[in-house]
Amino acid sequence: MNLPIDAFFDRIRYSGSADKKDITFADLPAIQRHFALAVPFENRAVIAKGTSPITFDSVKQKIVDRHEGGLCYELNPLFYAFLKQVGFHVQLVPGTVFADGEHNGLIGTHVATLLHHKDRSYIVDVGFGSNLALQPVPLDGETVTSHTGDYRVRKVDSPWGEYAYEKYNDGKLTIYYTFSTDPVDEAYLSRVRDIILTDERSEFNKSLLFTKLTEDGHITLTMESFTVTRNGHKTKQEVDKERFHQLCRRHFGIDMEE
């Protein structure tokens, strides 16, 4: 896929580099942040039972051209394609999501980007809901900090991957997912989507979900509620169908009635 860099930056509202095609490693935190603020994590295609193949071209059309969002197997491949096109050494890798210290049996259904730069390797993730480090996280255990929290990646002895992506919650490290450094290809993306679409253990095939970072927190919209987290303070309001459509247009840029 030939990703038009100007169109990609227009989509995420990024204009920070004097030469948009001469991107350095130091530019990545700002670009990841702009992506997270502009592109929602959302499952509309899953709820609609969409089965079209997931390809680099299809995610470009969906997110850049049609201004929609997506799940990890769409958001991270688009960002991977951007990184590759501007000259970084990257590969897509599979991960297994954990909750409360356990995985839900959906092995390898997360997709992220592994980036190699100056003898160090990093995980780059723009597709994990509101738990985004907003910068490359090194695989050597160094903790990184953003307005969403403190994160690190450490090596683990696990059948579901050699590394764990972790976040500090109330001073305690929590595993969010493990991942392998073995690369996956474009065909893998559709296989992940098919599992998310059909497996009863998936949390994304039950009801609509939209979430996106904001400058001071994040917002989450479902058919039942709208939750705003601002500077650690959470407010939640019930919504009806009309209000849901209004909030979806206003905060996520998606018209559900089209």
Secondary structure, DSSP 8 states (H G I E B T S, - for coil): ----HHHHHHHHT----SSTTS--GGGHHHHHHHHHHHS-EE-HHHHTT--S---HHHHIIIIIIS---B-HHHHHHHHHHHHHHTT-EEEEEEEEEEETTEE-S-TT-EEEEEEEETTEEEEE-S-STT---SS-EETTS--EEETTEEEEEEEEEETTEEEEEEEEETTEEEEEEEE-SS---HHHHHHHHHHHHH-TT-TTSSS-EEEEEETTEEEEEESSEEEEEETTEEEEEE--HHHHHHHHHHHH---TT-
